[in-house]
């Protein structure tokens, strides 16, 4: 504690500013899926922005995490997200920005940024920070899991160098998380340790949220212990920047001093086993503050002995599970021992008392506040099919160009949405997913009469798909189209359908995902009946082509919003059942 305090005073003197323990400000975190907050049912997948708040004194700093999966420095701006952050900035705040994973350019996705344009997009964050009087911290993207002696992917797409260049140009702060992670993943740590305890690679039955394990996401996304390591490195880099970097502007230096002074003291976090095995996988030693998530991992098979349990430094048994989590670190140095059969009994390790001078408060890593309201009529009311466990009623979009109707037979749920006959008609739905980093197949149920196809662009979160709908031959006959390989993450997102021709879109009553836990925001996941009949339609997505379409019949309304006499009415029929034809 005293050593850390001396460092902070020295840093303050170096910066030429005073440190006030009463200073209160926010850290606004911007980034992608390696940074964002995840729901409890995605645990242990975690972004570093979700952990960062526990490294700061919560009485002085609040961390607000705006990061969202699938975004690049470009799309975060284009979607208006940077404008939302800008509204909440106050002079003296800090804004941390990490992008790069989704910016890498292959020329195939809207989010990708040609390298010669990368500086333009990253500079926009600096411009916003300057205008609001906040300190910008460029955080370089961590390396991916490339195995032993693996290449650094950001040498090829040099966002690391670009961020350093822009930091010097703007007098901003530069945190080289890429170098820290690359040295650990590819030089210091065993590749198996990196995959199993840092990235999202889980064995079957290892975590309740992933009963079948995860083997296909071990290169990009992180589990909790991985994000804890990133936060330790970020804290070290912030301290180093304050002490060593002369290009940081005076105002930013003053803010950085306040930020560093608000870091909680870090203590030795020591993990060991009671038997020796140089190849045994066990959590590494770290320097961590109190009140950080406590995660202990050991792989008994790598030690070749039966695991007995985890013990603390007083030899109290904590758990018989080789994965121990759900608790918090102490405000003191602590030692934890993995005890195996055949080794000596646990030996107590001397330690001091918890530091009563430390704040027991951690800064929250909350997401931005939402003011959205909820209408229960948007929820799916029925039993889902096992093959399509996540049906979503589409009759009532949050925003749409058209009408909610129930004047044709065979619809499901509460009706259907009838798109306006326009090339610009859209319908947008707020959707939530409990699934983390999953590829899904999406079914769209529809009907319309016409001699030509109706083409639409379907957006699911940050992915856009061209979908062609074939005529069903009757407004009372329903069919399905499919969207393949849709990326879904454990967050709130929007599903948007936009017409691509003057005829607008078909009538759409529902969509469904072939993974569980996707539903309208504010609702609950659908109940699944194992013996429900599966859909048997053979309609498939085909490339969108320019077509000439016939106008469809639509309702007309008077100035009071009532149906004009003689036209079809909106009286509701009894609710249809899931997949009822």
N, C-alpha and C positions, 0 to 999 in steps of 0.2 A: 504493500500500500504506500509506504513512505517513498520508495523508489519511483513509483508512478507519479506521486504528488510532486516530487522534485522535477521530474521530466516536464510535467505540465507547467510549472512555474517557469522553468527554463524556456519552454516553447513560447510562453506568453511574453517573456522578456525579449526573445529573439524576434517576435513579431511586432514588438513595440506597442502592444495593446494590453489593457487590463482584462483579467478574467473575472467575471461575475457569476457567482453560484446561483443567482436568481434569474439569470437569462433564460427565457423560454422562447423556443422557435420550433419550426417544423422542418423535417427532411422529406422532400417530395421525391419518391422513387419512380422512375420510368424505365420500362424495359419489356422483355418478352417472357416466354414461358419458363425460362431459367431463373426469372426474377419474381414472378407474380405469386400472389397468395392462392392457396388451394384449400378446398373444403376439407372438413374432417374425414369425409368418406373417401378422400383420395390419399389419406395418410398411408405411408410415410413420404409420398411425393411432396416436395417442398421447394419453393423458390427462395433465393437468398434474401429478397426483400421481405419475406414473411418472417425471417429470423432476426433481421438487422436491428429492430427495435429493442431486443433484449440485450444488446451490447451498449445501450445508452441509458443514462439516468432519466427515468420517465418523468421526473419532476421538472426537467429542463428541456427535454426533446420529445416531440411526437413524430413518429415515422408514419407517413401516409403512402401507401403503395398503389400506384396507378398502373403498374405493369400488367400486361395482358398477353396471353399466348398468341403466337402466329403473327406478331407485328414486327415491322421493320422501322427504321428511322423515318422512312417515307410514309408508310401507311398509318403510323401513329399520328402524324401530322394531318394527312389527307382525311382521316376519319373525324377530325375535330377534337381529338383527345388532348393534344397539346394546348388547344384553346381552353379546354376545361381545367387543365392544371393551372394555366395562366390566371384564371379567375380567382384561384385560391392562394396565390403567392403573396407573401408579405415581405417587406424589406427586412433583410437579415436572415431570411430562410435559406435553406440549401436545397438544390435540385440535383439529384444523382441520375445519370442517364447511361444505360447500357444497351447497345444494339450491335448487331453484327451477324448473328446466326441466320436470321431470315433475310438479311440484306444481300448475302452472297449471291452473285449474279450467274444464273444459268440461262436466262432469257426465256423462262417458261412460266413464271408466276408474277402476278401484279405487284406483289410485295418486294420483289427483287430490285436491287439498285445497282446499275452499272457503276463501276468504281469511280469513273470520272464525274459522277453525280453525287457520290457519297458525301463529299465535303459540303455541298449545297444543303443537304438535308440536316446533317449534324450541326451546321452553323445556325440553323433556325432555333435550336435549343439555347445556344449561346445568346442569340439576339433577344429571346424571351427573358432569359435570366438577367441580362444587362438592363432591359427595360423595367424590370420589376425590382431591381436592386437586390437580387439574390445571388448566391454563389453557386456556380455550376461545377459539378464534379463529373468529368467523363470517366466512366468505368469501362475498361476494355472487356470484351466478352471472354469468359473462361474458355479454355480449350475443350474440345470434345474428347471422349474416351477412345483413344487410338491405339491402346495397347503399349507394350514395352517398346521404347525407342520410336514411338509413333510420331508422325509429322504434326506440326502445328498448322492447322488449316488456315489460320489467320496470317500466315506468312504469304500464302497465295492470294488471299483477299485481304489486303493490309489495312484493315480498319484500326488495328493497334497503332500503326504509324500515323494514320490520319487523325486519330483522336489526340495523340501527343502533339502533332502539328497545330491543331486547332486550340488546344489548351494553351500553348505558348502564344499563339496569335491573340487570344482573348484574355490572357491573364487568368485563366480558369485553373482548376485543380485536375490532376491526372492521376488515376489509380490504375496501375497495370496488373489487373487481376489475371490477365492472360498469361503473363510470365510466371506468376506465382503458381497457377494451376498447371501449366505445362511442366514446370520443374518437378512438381509433386507427382502428377500422373505418369509422366514418361521417364523420370530419372530417379526420384527418391522412393516412390512407393511401388510395391508389388502390383502387377496388372490385375491379379485376381482381387486384391484388396480394393483397388479403385472401382472395379466393376460391381463388387458385392456390397461395399459399404459406403460408396460415394454416389454412384449412379443408380438409376432405377432398374435394378435387376434383382428380382426376388424369387426365392424358391417356392414351390408349391406348399401352401399351408403356412408360410412364414409370417404373413400378415393377414388379419381377418378381411381387410378390404380387397385382397388379391388371392382368393382361395386357390386359384389355378397357377399362381405365380406370374412373373413377367420376365420374358426372355427376349423380347423384341424392342426394348427401349433402353438399352444399356449404353448408349453413346451420347445422348443429349441431355436428358432430364435427370434431376437429382432427388435423392432421398434426403431426409432431414439431416443426417450426419454430414452429407456432402455440402449442404447449404450452410451449416454451422462452420465448416472449414472455410468456406468462401468469406463469411463475415469476419472471421479471425484475420484473414489475409487483407480484407478491405480496411479493417481497423489499423493494421500494421502499415499499410500503404498511406493512409491518411496522416498518421503520425510522421512517417518518413517525408511526405510532401511538405508538411509544415516546417520540418527541421531543415530540409535540404534544398527545396526548390525556390529559386530567386525570381522566376518569371511570374509568379502569382501576384496579381495586383494587390495594392494595399488594402482595399475594401474586402477583397476576397480572402486575404490573409487574416484580417480581423475576424471574419465569419468562420474561417477554418479553425482559428484558435478557439473560438467558442465551441465549435463542434468537437474538436479533439478533447477539450477540457471536460466535455460532457460524457466521454467514453467512461464506462465503469472500469474499475481495476480488474485486471485479469490474473487468474491464479493458475498454478500448475494443476493440470488435470491428468493424473497418472493412471494408466491401465496396464495390468500385467496378468500373467498366468502363474500358477504354482508349479508348472512343469515347463521345461524348455523345449522349444521346437521352432527353429528359425523360419520354417515355412508355414507356421500356424497363423491363421487369419484372426486378428484381434484388433479392436479399436486402438488407434494410435494415441500417444500422448499429445496434449494440446495445451494452449493457454486460453482459458475461458473465464468470463465474468460469472458472477452469481446470477441465478434465475434464468439461465439459458436452458433450453430443453436438454435433458440428460439422456443420451443414447449410448448404450453399451452393446457391442456386437462381438460374438466369437463363433467360429465355425468348428464345432467339436471334431468333425471328420478330419480337419487339417491337423489336429493334434494327435489323433489316433487313440484317444482315451475317452472314457465316459465322462460327460460333463455333470458336475454336481450342482454348481450354482454360482451366482455372483455374490460377492461379499464386499462390504464397505471397509474402511480403514480401522473400524472397531471390531471387525469380524462378525458383524451382523449380516445374516443372510438376507439378500434383497430379493432374489428370484431364482427359480430353478430353470427358467427359460433362457436360452442362450442369447436371445434378443431382449434387452431390458430397456424400456422406454416409458414415457408418460410422466416422468418426474422432472425436477429442476436441479441444476447444479447449485452447489453451496457457495457462500461468500467466504471461501477459504480454500487453500490447497487441499486436494482430496485424492485418495488412492482407492482404486477398485481392483479386485482380484477375481479372475475366473479360476475356480477350483475344479480340478479333475481328479478322478480316482487314480491312485498310484503316486500322487504327489504329496508333499507335506501338508499338514493342516494349515489353515489360514493363520497368518501371523499379524497381530495388530501393528499398525503404522502410526507413530506419534504425529500429532497435528495440533494446531492452535484452535482457538475458538473462532466461531464466525465473526467477521469484522462488523461490530455493531455500528461503526461509523459509516458504513456503506448504505446507500439507499436500497431498501428491499423492493423498490419499484422499477419495473422495466418499462421502456417506452413501447407503446402499442405499435404494431405494424398493420394498421387498419387499412382497408380499402377506402376509396372515395365514398362520401355519403350519397345515398340514393333517395330520391323523393318520389319514386314510382308508387302508384296505387295499384290495388289488386281487385279484380272483379271475378267472383267465383264462377260466373257463367262461361269463362274461357276454358275451364278444366275439362278433361276427358272424363266422361261419366259412363263407365262400362268396364268390361273385363277384356284384357288384351290377349292376343294370340301369342303362344310361346315363341313362334318364329319372328314375331314383330312385337317385342315386349314394351316398346315405348311409343304408343300412338299419341298423336297430338291433334286435338280438335282445332280446325282452321276456320270455323264459322265466324269468329269474332277477332279480327286482327287488332293489334294496338293502334296501327295506322293503316288505312287502306283507301284505294280509289275504287269504289264499288259499293255493294250492298250485301248485308247478311240476310239470307233467304232460307226458306224451308218449303218451297212450293213445288218441289219435284220429289218423286218417290225414290226410295232406295238409299237415301243419304244416311250417314252415320252421325252419331252424336247429336249436336244441337242445331244442325243445319249445314249450310255451305256458304262459301263466299263467292259472289258473282262479280267478276272484275268488270270495270268500265271498259267499253269498246274504244280503246285508245292505245297507242304505242307507248304511252307513258304511265299506264296504270300499274300500281304496285300494291302489295300487302306485306306488312312487316309484323313479326311475332317475336315477343321476348321469351326466350327459352333458357332453361337451366339444364346442365348435365352434371351427374354425379360420377361420370366415367372420366378417367384421366388418360390422356394421350392414346386414344383409340381410333381405329379406322372403322367406319360404319357404312352400311348400306342403307339408303333412305328410299322409302316408298311414298309416292304421292298419288292419292286417290282422287279421280276427277270424272267429269262428264261434259260433253258438249256435242252439238249437232253442227255439221259443216262439211264442205267439200274439200277443205284444205286443212293442213296441220296448224296447230297453234304452238308457237315457239315462245319459250320463256327463259329468262336467266334466273337461276335459283342460287341464292347466296346463303351459305351456312357458315356463320361467323365470318372468317376472313377468306373462305374459299368460294369461288364463283363457278357455276356449272351451267352449261347449255343443255336445255331439255326440250325435246319435241313431244307434243301431245297429239296423238291420233284421234280422229273423231270416233266417238263411241256409238254414233248412229241414233242416239236418243238422249234427251235431257234426263230421262229416268233410268238410263243404263250407265253403270259406273265401271271404270277400268283403272289400271294403275300404270304409272311410269316409275322408273328407278334412277337413282343417282348412286354411282359406285364410288368407293374409296373416299368417303367424306371424313375429314379429320375432325374429331371431337375431343375437347379437353374439359376438365372439371372446372367449369366456370359458367357465368351467365353470358349469353350471346344472343344474336338476332338471326332469325331466319327470314329472308326476304325473297319474294317472288315478284319479278318484274316482266311485264309483257314486252315482246320483241317485235310486235307488228300491230297494225291498226285495229285488228280484231280483239285486241286484249288477250286475256287468258281464258281458260276453261273454268267451269264451276269446280271449286276444290273444297272438299269437306274434311279431309284429314291428311296428315302425313304420318309416317311411322319410321322409327329407327330399329335396326336389328340388334341393338345392344340395349341393356337395361339402364334405367335411371336417367332418361332424357324426358323432360316434361316442360309445360308452360311455367314460366316463372310465377311463383306464388301458389302453384298447385302441388300435388303430391304425385310420386310415380304411380303409374297405372298398376292395378292388380293383374296378375297373369294367371290365366286358366290353362293348365297344361294340355287339356284335350280340345282346345279351341281349334276350329278348322283353319288350316294355313291357306294363305292366298295362292291361287294357282294361275294368275294372269301371266302372260308371256310378253307383255309390253316391255320394251327396252328403250334406254336412252339412245338417241341417234344424233349425229351432228346437226346443228341448226342450219337450215337453208333459207334463203330469201324466198318467200312464197306470197301469192296473192290470195287473200282470205275474204270470205263473204261476211258481211256484217251480221252480228248476232242480235237477237231481240233482247231489249233490256227494259226495265221498268222506268216510268217517268213519274215525277213528283210535282206537286204544286208548291207555292211559296211557303206553305205551312208544313211541308215535309210529308204530306199525305199522298197516297197513290192516286193518280188521276183516274176517275171513273172509267170503267171499260177495260182497264189494263189488269194484268195478273196481280194478285194480292200477296201479302206477306204472311198470311195466317200460317202458323206453325202446324206441321203434322206431328204425330207421336214420334218420339225419338227413335231413330234407327239403332240397330245393334252393330257392334264391331264386325266389319267385313260383310254386313248384310247387303245382298245384291238387290 
